[in-house]
Amino acid sequence: MIFASPARQTQAPAADVIIVEPKARSLQHPSDRPAIYLAGPDVFLPGAAETGARKQSLCARYGFAGLFPFDNQVPPGPGQDRAIYAANLRMMRSAAAGIFNLTPFRGPSADPGTVFELGLMAGLGKPVFGYTNDARDLCARVPGATRGADGLWHDPSGYTVEDFGNADNLMIDACLAAASPGIVRLDADGRLDWMEGFEACLRLAASWLAPRRAGEHG
């Protein structure tokens, strides 16, 4: 895992569901700039489009094209959820790598949709990089977790809590450790919109992908 110390910033449908295809332009990116899929609960933030634009600007600074889910033009209507899913799948398949915001969202763990996308891209054999703006171990994030007489940690419902020193479920941390240098942990009060961890992942991606790009052009 990688720890970072930032400077403070100021700032189920019916069976006959209709799938609306997004505009093709959403997957276009310059051929000389590897595309990175930008995953995370950022899409739920107020000003989500602006957050995506900031990330894409940082991607360009490091020589990448950022693919943000909001780039897909999916009109509202029946089957919108399935259309968004299909559009995001195409984005992930077209990307050279993915960066995942794994900051806890609506609980002690990462957004489940983001975790699904992480597993999918890792399963596709693509480089994946992740960061969290909450540097605590998972065990410390679970409210009311206590160590029992059995030596294990349990939540208030009595369920066992993992205590491996990971930022999240072991499958998440292990996935990133196997596919990249590991998760970047940032002590940023759990803020979803802080960019230091994201930029750290961009630096990792640049160094990780550079040898591959050199081999392709060698």
BELGI-V104095 format. One record per backbone hydrogen bond with DSSP energy under -1.0 kcal/mol. CO is the residue of the C=O (numbers start at 1). NH is the residue of the N-H. E is the energy in kcal/mol with one decimal. If there is no record, write none. Layout:
# BELGI-V104095
co: {CO & CO}
nh: {NH & NH}
e: {E & E}
This chain:
# BELGI-V104095
co: {2 & 4 & 14 & 23 & 24 & 25 & 30 & 34 & 35 & 35 & 36 & 37 & 39 & 41 & 42 & 45 & 47 & 48 & 49 & 50 & 51 & 52 & 53 & 54 & 55 & 56 & 57 & 58 & 59 & 60 & 65 & 67 & 68 & 69 & 72 & 77 & 79 & 80 & 81 & 82 & 83 & 84 & 85 & 86 & 87 & 88 & 89 & 90 & 91 & 97 & 98 & 99 & 100 & 109 & 111 & 112 & 113 & 114 & 115 & 116 & 117 & 118 & 119 & 120 & 121 & 122 & 127 & 129 & 130 & 131 & 132 & 133 & 133 & 137 & 138 & 142 & 146 & 148 & 152 & 153 & 154 & 155 & 159 & 166 & 169 & 169 & 170 & 171 & 172 & 173 & 174 & 175 & 176 & 183 & 184 & 185 & 186 & 188 & 195 & 196 & 197 & 198 & 199 & 200 & 201 & 202 & 203 & 204 & 205 & 206 & 209 & 210 & 211 & 212 & 213}
nh: {185 & 187 & 17 & 26 & 27 & 28 & 33 & 65 & 96 & 97 & 67 & 99 & 101 & 44 & 45 & 48 & 51 & 52 & 53 & 54 & 55 & 56 & 57 & 58 & 59 & 60 & 61 & 62 & 64 & 63 & 36 & 38 & 71 & 72 & 74 & 80 & 83 & 84 & 85 & 86 & 87 & 88 & 89 & 90 & 91 & 92 & 93 & 94 & 95 & 37 & 129 & 39 & 131 & 105 & 115 & 116 & 117 & 118 & 119 & 120 & 121 & 122 & 123 & 124 & 126 & 125 & 98 & 100 & 184 & 102 & 186 & 188 & 190 & 141 & 142 & 145 & 154 & 151 & 148 & 161 & 146 & 158 & 155 & 138 & 172 & 173 & 174 & 175 & 176 & 177 & 178 & 179 & 180 & 2 & 132 & 4 & 188 & 191 & 199 & 200 & 201 & 202 & 203 & 204 & 205 & 206 & 207 & 208 & 209 & 210 & 213 & 214 & 215 & 216 & 217}
e: {-4.7 & -1.2 & -1.5 & -1.6 & -1.8 & -1.4 & -1.6 & -2.3 & -2.9 & -1.2 & -3.1 & -2.6 & -2.3 & -2.2 & -1.7 & -1.2 & -2.0 & -2.5 & -2.2 & -2.2 & -2.1 & -2.5 & -2.2 & -2.0 & -2.4 & -2.2 & -1.6 & -1.2 & -2.9 & -1.4 & -2.6 & -2.6 & -3.0 & -1.6 & -1.1 & -1.7 & -2.2 & -2.5 & -2.1 & -2.5 & -2.5 & -2.6 & -2.2 & -1.9 & -2.1 & -2.6 & -2.5 & -1.9 & -1.1 & -2.6 & -2.4 & -2.6 & -2.3 & -2.7 & -2.0 & -2.3 & -2.1 & -2.4 & -2.3 & -2.4 & -2.6 & -2.4 & -2.3 & -1.5 & -2.3 & -1.4 & -1.8 & -2.7 & -2.7 & -3.3 & -2.8 & -1.4 & -2.6 & -1.1 & -1.3 & -1.7 & -2.7 & -2.0 & -3.5 & -2.7 & -2.4 & -2.5 & -2.5 & -2.8 & -1.6 & -1.7 & -2.8 & -1.3 & -2.0 & -2.4 & -1.8 & -1.4 & -2.0 & -3.0 & -2.6 & -3.0 & -1.6 & -2.1 & -2.9 & -2.2 & -1.9 & -1.8 & -2.2 & -2.1 & -2.9 & -2.6 & -2.1 & -2.6 & -2.9 & -1.3 & -2.5 & -2.5 & -2.1 & -2.0 & -1.5}
